[in-house]
Amino acid sequence: MMEAPSPPMLDHALAAARRGIRVFPCWPGTTEPHFRNNLKRATTSEAILRAWWAEWPDANPAGVFDLVIDVDVKDGKRGAEGMADLDALDLLPATYTQRSPTGGWHFFYTAPGADVPNSVGKIRPGVDVRGHHGFVLLAGAQRPDGSYEIASPAPIVEAPAELVRLCGERRKRDPAATDLDPALADHPADIARAVELLRAAPPAVEGQGGDQATYCLALEVYDRGVSESTALHLMLEHWNDRCSPPWDTDDLAQKVCNAYRYANDAAGNKSVAADFGAPDPEAQERVEASEPPWGDWPEPEDLWADSLPPPRLPAGLLPSVIERWARDEALRMDDTDPGCFAGAALSTLSGIAPASLEVQVRQTNTGFKVRPILWCVLVGAPGARKTPTLKEAWKPIQGIQGRLDAANRQAREQHHAALSAMAKQKTGAPGAPRPERPRQSFVLIEDATTEAVARALAENGQGVACCVDELRGWLCGFDAYRANGKGKDAGFWLKGKDGSSHRVLRVGSDPIEVASVAVSVCGGIQPEVLRGMYRDLGADGMLQRFLVFHVAGPVSEHDLAPDLDAIAGYRAVAERLWELRGAGEFMPSFRFAPEADQFRREVVAFQQREIRAPDAPAGLRGWLDKLEGEWARIALMFHLIDWADGVESDALDLPLREIGPLNAERAFRFLTEYVFPHELFVHRCADGRRGPDSDAVWIAGYILSHGSQEIRQREILRANASLKKSQLEARAKRVAAAMGELCEAGWARRGEARNDSALWTINPAVHQRFPDIAIRERARRAHASEKIREAGAARRAVRDLTTGRA
C-alpha cells in the first residue's frame, strides 16, 4: 500500500530540521508563533514536528539557528549594497541560503561557542542579524506577499571569525547590579502601576519599530520603581502575548537588561513614593510607635491583590481555528481580551452542535455523562465592547437561523394555502384530511416564554441556543427573581444546561413532551446589575452554570483589515457542526483516552484545593463543584471543533469516539489558567468581598491612611458616605461584615465596645507591611477632599452670582 504524501508544510519543516535548524510552527500566513516560549520549544525531532503539523497542517515553519544574516531590500532598504560589501570582504561564504518574498536573502551559518545578538542594520545598512535568540521563517512558509524559497541548497558552513566579531556578543548583566534600592523596589502599588501601564501599552510589531518600542516600554517600567527581574516577569505576563510575534523570553530579557543598564533617569522616578512624597508626619509617628515585636498577631493578608483584573487569554489553550479568529477579532476591536471572543464562540458553537451527543466523564462510570452545552456571560461596564463581541460570535448561528426562517415562512405559506383551498371546497364534497401544522425549525432564540421554548425544543430535538445581548432582561423575566416568585421559570432553564426531560400540561391543550431541555445560553451583563442580583442567582445555582468572563475593555486603537481566512474558518466550523445534527442522535457516547484521564484527575485536585480556600466566595464554590463536568464539556467541544476544522466538506467521516490528551489538557488549562481567575474576580466583586469596591478594602485603606491603632464603628460610619445612605440597621450589618473580613485577614481583632460603639484593635504589622499603600491612600483621599472643596467653592460662587451677592 502506498504511503499517503506528507503535508507540504511538514515536508519543509522536516527538510529544515535535517539541516540542523531547530523548527517550530507559526500561524498560517504570519510570523506569529503558535505558542509561548517558541524558541525554547523549537526542535529537530521529527516525531514532535510530525505531531505539530498533524495538528496545524497549514502552519508556517520557522527556524532558530546559530547565525542568520538577513538581507532586507524591501521599501528601498540598502541590503543589496551591504551584502555586496560583506561579500567583497569574503565574509559571506557559500552556504545554505533562502530567498524571501520581497527579494531579500537569509544566509545560514554555524557559530560554535558564540552567543550572537539580534540586530537591525548594525553590521551594514539593510543587513540584519538573527542569532539563536531570534528566528526567521523557513523555505515553504507563506506570507500575503508570497512564499520563502531555497536560493542555494548548499550545506551550512561555519561563519568567518570576522563576521562573528562584527555581529558582536550578547551583553551579560550582573543580576545583582541595579540602581534600585532593594528596600524600595517592588512595592505592590508600583507593581500595580506597572501592570496598568503594560495592559494599556500597544504591542510591539516586527518590522514596525518593535525593538525600540520594547526598549522604551521597559524604561517606563523601570521608572515605576520595579526591579529588573520583576519587570521581565510582568512584561511576559501582561504584554508579551499581544506582540506580533511574541518575544522569546531570552530576547525580552536582553531588552529589559539594556533598558535598566542604560537608563538616563533615576530609578523609580515615577513610583508612588516619588509622586506622593513622604507620609503624613503624625501618621508616620503612630506607625513608628508600633514597631515589632507584634506579639501573637498573624501576618496580614494583601487585600489589594484581588483588585487586579484577571489575565488575558494565554496562547495555545484553544483549537487553532478558534484562537486565530478570536485574536484577530480582539485586535481589531482595539485590542480587547481575545478570551471573551473565544468564550462567546464556544457557547455559540455548543448551541449549534447536536445536543444529543454525550461524553462519558470517567473511565468506568458509565452513568456520569454530560452533553456539549456551554453557558457564557461577559461581565463588563458600558463601553467595554460586550455587545460588539457577542454580535461577532453570533454571526454564524444567525446565518443558519436566517435560512431556517426562510424555510419556516415557506412552510407556513404552503400550510395557509392548503387551508384556504380546503375552505373553498363545496359543502358535502369529499375532501382531503386537514393539513397538519408544519414543524418550525429553530436553532436560535432571543426572547420567548418558557412554554414557547419548550414547544420549540419538542420540535427541535437537538437543542437551541439562547443569545441575549443583555441577560438582565432575560433573568428578570423569570418569576423566581420577581417578588413572591415560585421559581417555576428558573427551574425550567436550569434543566437547559443538563439536557433533562420536561413535560408541559395545560388544560384545553395537548401536552408538550420535551425529551431534552438542551439550551446553550450566551449574553452580557453589567457588574452593578450582577452585584444587585448576585444573591438570588447564586441561591439556585443559576450563575454557577455560566463560564464568566470579565471584559476589561479596549486597550489601544487599531485600524486593521479583517483576517478573512480566520472568519471563514470559524463559520465553516459552525456549518460543519450544523451538518452533524443529521447523525448526532445515532452516535454513541464519546470517551476519553486512558492517557487523557490524568487531566481529569488534575481537574479534581484543583477543584478540591480551591474549594477549601477560606476566602473563596460561596457562589464560586458552587461553580467549582461542577468543574469536572464542565471540563468534559469543553474537551468535547474542542474535539468536535478540531474535527469540523479538519474534515473536507464532502466527507462522510464522523468524529472519533475517543478524545485524546491534547484536548483534555487544553480544556484543563483553559479552565484553570484562564476561566478560574475570571470567575474568582467576578464573584468577589459581585458579592462585595475583597473586590476593589468592597467595604473591607475601603476600611483597610482608611486604617492605613490614618495610621490607626484602633477603629470604632462610629468612626467608620462618619467617614464613609456610602454607609451613611443605608438604613441604620443595614449600616451596622455592613460594618460588622466588613470588619469580620478584616479579622479573618489578620488585620483586626474585636475589642470591648466603648460608648455604645463597637471597637476593633488593629494589627500593627499592617502599617509595616503596606507603607506604599498608606502613601497612596493618603494622597488619594487628600485629592478627593480637595476636589470636594473646589466643587463646593464653585457652587457657592454660582449661588452668589445668581443671588446678586458681592
N, C-alpha and C positions, 0 to 999 in steps of 0.2 A: 504494500500500500504506500502510495506516495505521501510524503510528509507535507502538510499544508505550509505554504510560504509564510515566513515571518512578517509581521507588520513592517512597513518601510522604516518608520522611525526607530523601531527596535534594531533593525539592521544597522542603521547609522550609529546608534548608541553602542552596540556590540563592537563595531569596527573601531570606534574611538577607544573603547576600553582595551582592545587587543593591542593598541599602540601604547598603552600605559597611561592614558588620560583617564583621570577619575571623573565619572559621569553622574549626573542627577537630572531629573525631569523638570521642565518649566511648562507653564500653561501654554496650550497651543497658540501659535502666532505671537507670542510675547517673550520677554526675558524675565518674567515673574516666576520664581521657583514655586514648586508645589507645596513645600513645607519649610518651616523654620530651620535654622542651623544647616542650611543646604550644603555648605562647603564641608562640614564635618561628616555629613551623610553620603557625600559623593564617593563612588566606589568603582572598582574594576571587576567586581564579582558578577559573572554572567547570570547566576541564579537570581541575585537581587534585581538586576536590571530587567530580566525577563518578568519578574513579579511586578515591578513598577509599570512596565509598558503593557502588561496584561490588564492592569487597572486603568492606565491612561494611554491608550494606544496612539493618540494623536499628539502626545506631549513633545515639546521641543527638547532635544538633547542639549545639555550644557556641560561644559567641561572645566576642570581645575587642573593646572599643571604648574611646573616649577617657574617657567618664564614664558610669557606670550608677548611678542611685540605686535601691537595693534596699530596698523597704519590707517589713518582716517582721512578720507578725501571728500567727504560729503560737505555741502554748503560752503564750498570754496576753501576748505582747510588744506594746509600745505603739506599733507602727509607724503605725497609723492616726492617732493623735494627733500624732506627729511629722510625718507627711505633711500633715495639716491646718495645722499651724503653719507649715511651709515654704510651703504654698500661699497662706496668708494674707499672707505677705511677698512674694508674686509671684516666688518662687524655683523654682517648678515649672511653667514654661510648657508648653503643649500640645506634645507630641512623640510619637514612636513609643513605644508602651507595651505591655508584656506582663503577663499575669496568671499567677501561679504556682499550682500545685495546692493550696497551703494558704491561698490567698486574698490573697497579697501582690502587689506590683506591681514592675515593672522599668521605669524611665524612662531612655531613651537620649538622651544629649546629646553634641554635639561640644564639644571644649575645645581650640581651636587654641593650640599653644605651651605648654600646661600639662602638667605631669607629676604627675598626681593619684595619691595613695597609696590603697591599700585601707585601710578602717577599718570597725569594728563599733560602731555606736551612738555615734559620735563627734559627728556634727553634730546629731542628735536621737535620743531613745530609740527603739529599734526601727528606725532608719534606717541602713542600711549603705551603704558606698561601694565600687564596683569601678572602679578606674582601668584604664589599658591594661596594667597588670601583674597583672590579675586577670581572671576570666571568669565568665559566667553561662550556664546552659542556655537555649536559644532556643525559640521557639514551635514546637510539634510534639514536643518532647522528652518522653519518658515517664519517670515515677517510679512507685514502688509505690503512692503515694497519688494519682496522677492525672497529667495532662499539662499542659504550658505552652501558653497560648493568647494570641492577639493581642487586646489590650484596645482599642487605638487604632492604626489603620494610618497615622496622620499621618506626614509627613516628619520626619526627625530634625533638630532645630534646635540652635542654639548655646546652651550653658548661660549663665545670667546670671553676670556677673563676681563678684557677691557669693556665689553658690553655689560657684563655684570657689575663692573665698577661704576659705569655710567648710571646704571639703574639705581645703585645705592643699596643700603641696608635699612631695614625697618628700625626705627628708633626704639630703643629699650628704655623703659622708665622705671626708676626705683619705686616700688609700690609704697614705700614709707614716705616718699617725697611729696609734700603737699603744702600749699600756702594756707590751708585752713587749720585753725586751732581745733584739735580733736575734741576739746571740751565744748566747742560751739557748733561743730558740724553736725548735720543730720538731725536737727530738731524736727519734730513731727510737723510743725506749722510750715517750715521751709520745704520739707518733702511734699506737703500738700500743695504748696505754691508751685513746686517743680512739676508735679503731676498735672496740675491745671494748665500750666504752660505747654507741656508736651501733648496733652489731648487737644489743645487748640492749634498747635503748630501744623502747618501744611507738610505733607510728606515730601521726602527727597525723591526726585525722579532722575533716573540715569539719563545723561545727555542733556539735562536741563539745569545744570548747576547744582546737582545733588551733593557733590563733595563739599562745596563751600557752604551750602545750606546746613549740612550736618555739622560741620565745624562750628558755625555760628550758633546753632541751637545748643551745642554742648557748652559754649561760652555762656549762654543765657542760664543754663542750669548751674554752671559754676557761680554765676552772680547770685544765685539764690542761697548760697551757703551750704551746698550739698557736696559731700566727699566724692572723689573720683569713682570709687567702686560703686557707691550708691547711684551716681549719675548714670553709669553704664547699665545697671540693673533697671532703673526707671525708664531709660530710653528703649531698652529691649522690650519692656512690658507694655509701655503706654504709647509708643510712637513707631517703633521699627516695623511692625507688621503692615503699616499703611504705606510704607515706602515701595517704590517700584524700580527695581526689585528690592526686597528687604536686605539690609546689610547682614553679612556674616558677622558672627559675634566677634571674631578676631579683628575684622576690619573696623567695626564700630568702636571696639576698644582702642584701636590706634587713633581714631578721630578724637575720642574723648581725651586720650592721653595728650595729644598735641594741643588741644584746647586748654587743658589745665596747665600744660607746661609753658605755653607762650602767651597766656592771657596778660593783658596790659593793666587791667583794673585790679583792685584789691579783691580777694576772695570774699564772697558773701556780702557784696556792696548793695544787693537788693534783698537781703534777708529780712525777716520780720524784725529782728533786733535793730538792724540798720534803719528801717523805716520808722519804727516806733520809739527808738531810744531806750533809755533806762527806765525801769519800773517806777511807779509812784513811790517816793521815799517812805511814806508811812506804811504802805502795804508791804514794802520790802523789809522794813524793820520787824513787822509782825512775822514775816516768813523766816527771817534770820533768827528770831527768838524761838522758833520751833525746829531747830537743827536736830539731827539724830542724837541720841537714840530715840526711836519711835515706839519703844515698848513692844506690845503684842499686836500692833496694827499690821494688817496684811499689806501686800504690795497692791496699790490701787490700779484698777484697770484703765486703759486708754479709751475713754468714751467717744473720742473723735475718730477712732479707727474705722468705725462703721459708717461714717459720714461720707467717705469717698465713694463715688459711683462705682458700680461693678465693671468688670473688664469688657473690652470689645472682643469680638469673636476671634479666637486664635486660628491660625491656618491649619488645614489638614484634618478637621473634625467632621467634614460633611462629604457626601458624594460629590465628585468633581463638577458635575453639571450644575448642581445647586450652588456650590461655593462660587463658581465663576460668575453665575448670574447674580447672586447676592452681592458680591463685591463690586461688580460693575454698576449695579443699581445704586448701591450705597455711596460709591464715589461720586456718581453724577448727582445724587441727592445731597450735594455739599458735604460729602464725607461723613455721613451718619454711620451708625454701627451696622455692619452687614449682617450681624446675627439676628437683628429684628426682621430683616427681609427673609432670612432663612427660616426663622420660626413661623412667620406667616405663610411662607411657601409650603413648609412641611404640613401644616394644618390644612391648607387648601388641597394639596395632593392627597392627603388622607381622606378627604371628603369625596375625591374622585375615584380612588381605589375601591375595589369591591369590599364592602363591609362584611361579607360572609367569610372572608379569609380569616384564619386563626393561626396563632403560633403557640406552640407548647413551650411554656417558660422554662421548666426544669427538665432534666434528662429523663426521669422515670415517672413523674407525677403527671399522668395523662389528663387529670381533671383541672389543672391550672393552665388555662389558655386565655389569651387576650386577642382582641381584634385591632386592626390598624386604624384606630380612631384617636386623633390628637386634638386637644383644645389649646388655643393660644390667645393670650391677651397682651397687648402692648400698652404699657403704663407710661404716660408722659404728659407733660404740661402742654397747653396750647402753643402751637408753633414748633413743637418737637418733630413734626413731619410724620405723625402716626398715620393720618389719612392717606397721604400720597404713598406711603409704604404699603399699606393694605391694598390700595387700588392696583398697584403694580402686581402684587402677589395674586390678586383675584382675577386678573385678565384671562388666564386660560379657562377657568371654570365658567366665567361669564360668557366666553365664546361658545363653550359646549351648551350652556343653558339657552343661549340665543338660538341655536339650531333646534333644540328641543321645543322652544316656544313656537317657532315657525311650524313644526310638525304638529304641535298641540292645536294651534289655530286651524290648521287644515283639517284635522280630525273633527274638531268641533263644528266647522262649517259643513263638512260632509254629513255629520250627525243631524244638524239642523235641517239640511236639505232633505234628508231621508224622512224626518218627522213631518216636514211640510208636504212631501209627496204623499205620505200616508193620510194626512188630514184631508187631502183633496180627493181621495177615493170616494166613490159613491157609496151611500148607505146600503148595507147588506151585501155589497160586493166582497168576494173573498179577497183577503189581503195578507201580506207577509207579516211575520211576527214583528212586534215593536222593536226598533233598533236599540241595542244596548248603548248606554253611555260610554264613550271612548275613554280608555285609560289615559290619564295625563302623566307625562314623564317629567320628572324633576331631578336635578342634581344640586340645585342651588335654591335656598330660601333666604329671605331677608326679613320679612315681617309677617307672622302668621300666628293664629291661635294654636293651642296645643292640639285641639281636635282636628284642625286643618292639617297640621303637621303629621298627626297620626294617620290621617287618610292618605297623605302623600307617601308616607313610609309603607303603608299597606300595599300601595300600587307600585312602589319602587323599592324592592326588597334588598337592594344593595347599598342602601343608605343615602344620606344627603349631607350637604354642607350648609351650615348657617353662618353667613358672613354679614356682620353688623358693624358699621362704622363706629357707632357709639354704643357700647354694651350697657351703658346706664339705662337707656330706653328699653332694651331687651329685658334687663333684670327687673326694672321697675314694673314691667308688665306681669310679673309673677305675683300671684296672690300671697305667696309666702313672705314677700317683702313689703306688703301693704299692711295697714293697721288691721289687726284681728284676722290676718290671713291664716289659712289652714295648711298651706304648703302643698296643695294638690299640683299646681303647675310646676313648682320646683321639683317635686318628686318625679314627674314625667321627664323633665330634662336631665335629671341626674342619671336616669337609665340610659340616656343617649351616649354616655361615654363607654358603657359596658356592653351595649347591644342587647339588653334584656327584652323580653317579650312584653306586650302591653295589649289590654283589651278595653275598648270604649263602649259602654252600654248607654243608650239614650231611649226614653220612651217614645214610641212612634217612629223609630228609625232602625235600620239594620245595624247590628253590632259591627264595630271596626276591629278586626283582628290584625295586630302588628306582630309579626314573628320576631322582628329585631328592631328595637328603637336605636338606630345607629345614626348619630348626628355628630359631625365634626364642627366645632364652633371656633370662630376667629373674629376678633374685634379689638377695639381700643377703649381706654378709659383714662380719665384724668386722676392724678394722685389724690386730690382733695375729695373727689367723688368716692374713690375707693376707700379712703380713710373713713368717710361717713357711713359706708355700707359694710365695713370690714367685719364687724362683729356678727352680723346676720349671715354674711356669705361664708364665714368660717364655721358657723354653728352646724350647718347641714352638709359640709363637705363640698360645696359648690366651687369655691375658689381653689381648693386643693386639687381639683381636676384639671386646672389650667397650667400650661407652661407659661410662666410670667417673664416678660422681658421689659426691663427699664429702658425707655427711649431717652437718651441724653440730648438728642437734637443735633443740628448741623455743627460742623467744626470749622470748615473753610470752604469758600465758594469755588465751584468748578464748573466750567462750561465745556463739556466733553461730548463727543458723538457716542451714541449707544453702541454697545457690542452686539451687533445683530445676530451673530452666531450664538452668543450666550442666551439671548432672548428666544431664538428659535429652538435651542436645545431644551430650555425649560418648558416651552409649550409642547414640544414633541413628546417629552416625558408624560405630560398631562394627557395628551391624546392616547398614548400607548396604554396608560393605566385605565383610561376610559374604555378602550377596546377590551381590556382584560375582564371587564364585567360580564362579558358573554360566557366566560369559562369559570368565573370566580366561584359560583355556588357548587361546582363539581370538583373543585380542587381539594385534596386532603390537607391536613394541618401541616404547617411548617414546623421545623425543629431546628435546634441549634446543634452544630457540630460539637462533639465532645471537647475539642480543644477550645471552643468558644465559651464553654461553661465557666471557665476561670474568671471571665469578666462579669458574669452574673454574680459569682461569689464575691468579687471585689465591690460590686454594687451593694450587696447585702452588708458587707463590712463597713462601707462608707455610710450606709443608712443607719446602722446601729451606733456608729461613732457619733454622727451628727445629731441623732435624735436624743442622745443623752446629754448634749451640751446644755448646761444650766441656763444659758441666756437665749436658747432657741425659742422663737415665738410659737405659741400653740398652733397657729394656722400652718406654720412651716412644718411642724411635726406631722400634721395630717398629710401634707404633701409627701414627706419622706416615707410615711407608712406605705404609700402606693408606688415607691420608686422602682421596685423590682419589675412590676408590670409595665410601668412607663418605659423602662429600659428596653423591654422586649418589644413594645410597640414601635419605638423609634428604630431599633435594629431591623425590624421587619420592613418599615418604610424605607430605610436606607437600602435594604436588599432589593426591594421592588423598584426603587428609583434607579439603582445600578443596572438592573435587568432592562428596564424601559429605555435607558440611555444607550444600551449596547446591542439591542436587537434590531435587525432590519425591519422595515415597515411591513414587508410582505411575509415575514417569517411566522411560523405557527408554533414555535417553541414556547413553552410556559416556563415561569421562573423555577429554578431549582428548589426543591423542598428544604434543603439544608442551608442554614445561614452560617457563614464561616466566621472565623475570628476577626477578620478585618472590620466588618460592620458591627460585630459585637463590641470591639474595642472602641470604634468611633462613637457608638451610642453611649458607652460608659464615659468616655472623655467629654463628649458634648454635654451630658447631664451634670457631671461633677465639676468640670473645669469652667464651664460657661453658664449653664442654666442655673445651677445651685447658687452662685454668687448673686445672680439677678433675683432669684426667689428670696434669698435672705435679705437683700437690701429693700425690696419692695414690701415684704412682710413687716420688717422692723419699722419702716416709715409709716406703713398703714396702721399698725397697732400702737404707734406713738412711743415705742420703746427703742432707745439707742439710735434713733434716726436723727438727722441734723436739726429737726424742728421739735424734738421731744422736750417735755418739761424737765426731765432729768439732766439732759445736756445743757439746757438753759441755766438751771440752778448750779451745775458744776462750773460753768463759765462765770457766774456771779460770785461763787466762792473764791475762784482764783483771782478774779479782778479786784476783789476787796480784801484779799489776804485773810479770809475768815477762819477763825479757830472754832467757832460755833455759829449756828444759824437757827433762827426761830421761824415758826410758821408765819407769824405776823410780819416779819421782815420780808419773807418771800412774797406774801400777798400784796404788800405795799409796793414792791419793786416791779412786779410782773403785771403789765397792762392786760394781757390775755386772761390771766386768772381773775382780774377784777370784774370782767364781764360775765363770769359764771355765777350761778346761784351759790348762796353761802354754803350749802351742804356739798355741792359739787366741787367748790374750791378746796375744801378740806380733804375730800377724797383724792383730788388730783395731786395735791401737795404730798399726802401720805403715800400715794402710789409712786410718785417720783422719788421721794426720799427713801422709800423701800428699795427702789432700783439702785440708788446710790449706796445704800447699806450693803446690798448684795455685791456691788462692785468694789467694796472696800474703801469707799470714800467717807463714810459717816457711821455713827452709832447713835441710837436713840437715847436721849437723856431724860431727866425728870423735867416735867413741864414747869414753866415759871410764868406767873401772872396769867394763868389760863391759856398759855400759848405753848404748843409743842416745841421741844428743843432737841437739836442734834449736835453732837460733838464731831468736829471734822478731823479726819486723819491728817496729821501734819506732813506726811510723806507726799501728799498731792502737790504741795507748793514747791517741793524739791524736784518732783518728777515731771511737772509740766510748767516750767517757768516761761517758756516761749508762748504757750497758750495764754498764760496770765497777761503777758505783754500785749498780745493780740486782742484779748477781750477788753482790757482797759482802753486801748486805743479805739476799738470799735464802739464801745459804749460812750466814750467821750465824743467821738464823731457824731453818733446818733443824738446825743444830748445837744450838741452844737447845732445840728440841723433842726431840731425841735425849737430851740431858741430863735434861730433865724426865721423859721416859719411863723412863730408867734409874733416876732417883731414885724414881719411883713403884713400879717393880718391886722395888727394894731395900726400900722401906717395906713392901710386901706380904709380901716374904720374911721380914723381921724380925718382922712381926706374926704370921705363921703359925708361925715357929720359936720364938716367945716371947722374942726378944731385946729388950733395953731400947732 
